[in-house]
Amino acid sequence: MNEEARVELVKLANAKMPFGKYQGHFLIHLPEDYLVWFKQKGFPPGTLGRQLEQMLEIKINGLEKLIYPLIQK
């Protein structure tokens, strides 16, 4: 994995939901059904939408354990 990809993965792991019911929660902690709802309705534009889409793929493929060590508390 190149440095740019690693940096993006760390950013994804530490991204938080900026609005709504799960405001302030790490994206990795969002329920999968909430992410599926976004997919059906349309992900928001920009970085957040891309991150939500990536997080859904991570959850669908059972790769959450790869994200948890990257969270910086």
MDAnalysis code that builds the backbone (N, CA, C; Angstrom):
import MDAnalysis as mda
import numpy as np

u = mda.Universe.empty(219, n_residues=73, atom_resindex=np.repeat(np.arange(73), 3), trajectory=True)
u.add_TopologyAttr("name", ["N", "CA", "C"] * 73)
u.add_TopologyAttr("resid", np.arange(1, 74))
u.add_TopologyAttr("resname", ["MET", "ASN", "GLU", "GLU", "ALA", "ARG", "VAL", "GLU", "LEU", "VAL", "LYS", "LEU", "ALA", "ASN", "ALA", "LYS", "MET", "PRO", "PHE", "GLY", "LYS", "TYR", "GLN", "GLY", "HIS", "PHE", "LEU", "ILE", "HIS", "LEU", "PRO", "GLU", "ASP", "TYR", "LEU", "VAL", "TRP", "PHE", "LYS", "GLN", "LYS", "GLY", "PHE", "PRO", "PRO", "GLY", "THR", "LEU", "GLY", "ARG", "GLN", "LEU", "GLU", "GLN", "MET", "LEU", "GLU", "ILE", "LYS", "ILE", "ASN", "GLY", "LEU", "GLU", "LYS", "LEU", "ILE", "TYR", "PRO", "LEU", "ILE", "GLN", "LYS"])
u.atoms.positions = np.array([
    [0.854, -1.169, 0.000],
    [0.000, 0.000, 0.000],
    [0.901, 1.233, 0.000],
    [0.621, 2.160, -0.903],
    [1.436, 3.365, -0.954],
    [1.044, 4.335, 0.162],
    [1.866, 5.329, 0.374],
    [1.667, 6.280, 1.475],
    [0.346, 7.036, 1.342],
    [0.005, 7.431, 0.133],
    [-1.247, 8.168, -0.084],
    [-2.466, 7.323, 0.288],
    [-2.458, 6.060, -0.084],
    [-3.562, 5.163, 0.253],
    [-3.639, 4.941, 1.756],
    [-2.477, 4.815, 2.400],
    [-2.457, 4.623, 3.853],
    [-3.035, 5.832, 4.570],
    [-2.656, 7.027, 4.125],
    [-3.163, 8.263, 4.724],
    [-4.678, 8.344, 4.561],
    [-5.181, 7.991, 3.383],
    [-6.623, 8.026, 3.137],
    [-7.363, 7.020, 4.013],
    [-6.775, 5.848, 4.221],
    [-7.394, 4.834, 5.071],
    [-7.459, 5.305, 6.521],
    [-6.413, 5.963, 6.993],
    [-6.415, 6.505, 8.357],
    [-7.477, 7.605, 8.474],
    [-7.600, 8.444, 7.464],
    [-8.640, 9.487, 7.467],
    [-10.024, 8.849, 7.519],
    [-10.230, 7.792, 6.736],
    [-11.512, 7.092, 6.737],
    [-11.804, 6.512, 8.116],
    [-10.811, 5.894, 8.723],
    [-10.998, 5.280, 10.042],
    [-11.373, 6.307, 11.099],
    [-10.918, 7.541, 10.934],
    [-11.143, 8.574, 11.942],
    [-12.243, 9.565, 11.571],
    [-12.905, 9.320, 10.451],
    [-13.990, 10.201, 10.026],
    [-15.210, 9.996, 10.917],
    [-15.877, 11.102, 11.220],
    [-17.084, 11.052, 12.041],
    [-18.266, 11.611, 11.253],
    [-19.437, 11.127, 11.610],
    [-20.670, 11.586, 10.972],
    [-20.940, 13.017, 11.421],
    [-21.077, 13.956, 10.476],
    [-21.216, 15.360, 10.853],
    [-22.645, 15.820, 11.154],
    [-23.636, 14.951, 10.920],
    [-25.020, 15.388, 11.118],
    [-25.911, 14.188, 11.415],
    [-27.143, 14.491, 11.794],
    [-28.165, 13.463, 11.959],
    [-28.089, 12.687, 13.254],
    [-28.811, 11.598, 13.255],
    [-28.959, 10.730, 14.426],
    [-27.619, 10.253, 14.973],
    [-26.652, 10.033, 14.098],
    [-25.354, 9.498, 14.499],
    [-24.247, 10.555, 14.479],
    [-24.629, 11.806, 14.601],
    [-23.654, 12.900, 14.604],
    [-22.585, 12.649, 15.664],
    [-21.316, 12.796, 15.250],
    [-20.197, 12.609, 16.172],
    [-19.692, 11.178, 16.281],
    [-20.410, 10.220, 15.706],
    [-19.983, 8.816, 15.750],
    [-18.982, 8.551, 14.625],
    [-17.988, 7.715, 14.906],
    [-17.081, 7.284, 13.851],
    [-17.899, 6.562, 12.779],
    [-17.534, 6.753, 11.518],
    [-18.266, 6.093, 10.434],
    [-18.243, 4.583, 10.579],
    [-17.163, 4.024, 11.113],
    [-17.071, 2.581, 11.300],
    [-18.133, 2.074, 12.276],
    [-18.625, 2.945, 13.152],
    [-19.628, 2.546, 14.139],
    [-21.064, 2.721, 13.640],
    [-21.248, 3.236, 12.423],
    [-22.592, 3.381, 11.877],
    [-23.159, 2.009, 11.545],
    [-24.449, 1.798, 11.818],
    [-25.054, 0.505, 11.462],
    [-25.047, 0.294, 9.948],
    [-24.862, -0.932, 9.550],
    [-24.825, -1.251, 8.125],
    [-26.128, -0.865, 7.429],
    [-27.263, -1.063, 8.112],
    [-28.535, -0.712, 7.474],
    [-28.656, 0.792, 7.215],
    [-28.017, 1.608, 8.043],
    [-27.996, 3.060, 7.825],
    [-27.192, 3.391, 6.566],
    [-26.080, 2.708, 6.380],
    [-25.255, 2.907, 5.188],
    [-25.980, 2.410, 3.938],
    [-26.705, 1.316, 4.053],
    [-27.493, 0.801, 2.929],
    [-28.584, 1.801, 2.566],
    [-29.196, 2.417, 3.564],
    [-30.219, 3.438, 3.313],
    [-29.617, 4.589, 2.499],
    [-28.433, 5.033, 2.874],
    [-27.759, 6.088, 2.114],
    [-27.517, 5.641, 0.674],
    [-27.115, 4.392, 0.494],
    [-26.862, 3.892, -0.863],
    [-28.141, 3.950, -1.695],
    [-29.259, 3.584, -1.087],
    [-30.541, 3.594, -1.795],
    [-31.001, 5.015, -2.111],
    [-30.791, 5.933, -1.184],
    [-31.239, 7.320, -1.352],
    [-30.234, 8.174, -2.123],
    [-28.993, 7.737, -2.112],
    [-27.917, 8.492, -2.744],
    [-26.980, 9.055, -1.689],
    [-25.725, 8.710, -1.807],
    [-24.730, 9.222, -0.869],
    [-24.585, 10.726, -1.061],
    [-24.273, 11.455, 0.006],
    [-24.046, 12.890, -0.149],
    [-22.845, 13.139, -1.064],
    [-22.802, 14.299, -1.677],
    [-21.667, 14.587, -2.558],
    [-20.374, 14.789, -1.766],
    [-19.275, 14.670, -2.455],
    [-17.980, 14.998, -1.863],
    [-17.372, 13.897, -1.029],
    [-16.476, 14.331, -0.148],
    [-15.684, 13.405, 0.670],
    [-16.557, 12.524, 1.547],
    [-17.547, 13.108, 2.206],
    [-18.388, 12.313, 3.103],
    [-19.090, 11.193, 2.341],
    [-19.649, 11.493, 1.207],
    [-20.335, 10.473, 0.423],
    [-19.405, 9.346, 0.017],
    [-18.209, 9.708, -0.401],
    [-17.211, 8.704, -0.787],
    [-16.834, 7.845, 0.416],
    [-16.661, 8.493, 1.578],
    [-16.298, 7.738, 2.782],
    [-17.428, 6.817, 3.228],
    [-18.665, 7.271, 3.150],
    [-19.792, 6.416, 3.531],
    [-19.892, 5.211, 2.600],
    [-19.671, 5.443, 1.323],
    [-19.703, 4.351, 0.356],
    [-18.577, 3.346, 0.626],
    [-17.386, 3.852, 0.926],
    [-16.268, 2.968, 1.244],
    [-16.534, 2.177, 2.520],
    [-17.119, 2.839, 3.506],
    [-17.408, 2.162, 4.771],
    [-18.434, 1.055, 4.575],
    [-19.418, 1.293, 3.722],
    [-20.392, 0.243, 3.429],
    [-19.689, -0.968, 2.815],
    [-18.791, -0.749, 1.879],
    [-18.053, -1.861, 1.263],
    [-17.213, -2.599, 2.297],
    [-16.603, -1.865, 3.205],
    [-15.800, -2.484, 4.267],
    [-16.685, -3.376, 5.131],
    [-17.858, -2.868, 5.506],
    [-18.765, -3.642, 6.364],
    [-19.337, -4.851, 5.627],
    [-19.740, -4.661, 4.377],
    [-20.300, -5.769, 3.587],
    [-19.291, -6.912, 3.482],
    [-18.031, -6.559, 3.357],
    [-16.979, -7.567, 3.183],
    [-16.342, -8.025, 4.496],
    [-16.886, -7.564, 5.625],
    [-16.410, -8.024, 6.927],
    [-14.996, -7.593, 7.269],
    [-14.603, -6.398, 6.822],
    [-13.229, -5.940, 7.026],
    [-13.085, -4.901, 8.147],
    [-14.087, -4.781, 8.995],
    [-14.053, -3.774, 10.058],
    [-12.830, -3.897, 10.953],
    [-12.383, -5.118, 11.190],
    [-11.242, -5.341, 12.085],
    [-9.967, -4.681, 11.568],
    [-9.912, -4.407, 10.275],
    [-8.753, -3.713, 9.714],
    [-8.790, -2.214, 10.021],
    [-9.970, -1.692, 10.283],
    [-10.145, -0.258, 10.522],
    [-9.915, 0.098, 11.992],
    [-10.386, -0.722, 12.898],
    [-10.325, -0.385, 14.326],
    [-8.933, 0.006, 14.825],
    [-7.868, -0.666, 14.434],
    [-6.535, -0.265, 14.935],
    [-6.080, 1.112, 14.438],
    [-6.728, 1.624, 13.404],
    [-6.323, 2.905, 12.830],
    [-6.999, 4.100, 13.498],
    [-7.993, 3.831, 14.351],
    [-8.701, 4.928, 15.018],
    [-7.781, 5.565, 16.042],
    [-7.661, 6.882, 15.948],
    [-6.824, 7.649, 16.867],
    [-7.727, 8.340, 17.885],
    [-7.652, 7.895, 19.112],
    [-8.542, 8.450, 20.140],
    [-7.923, 9.594, 20.867],
])
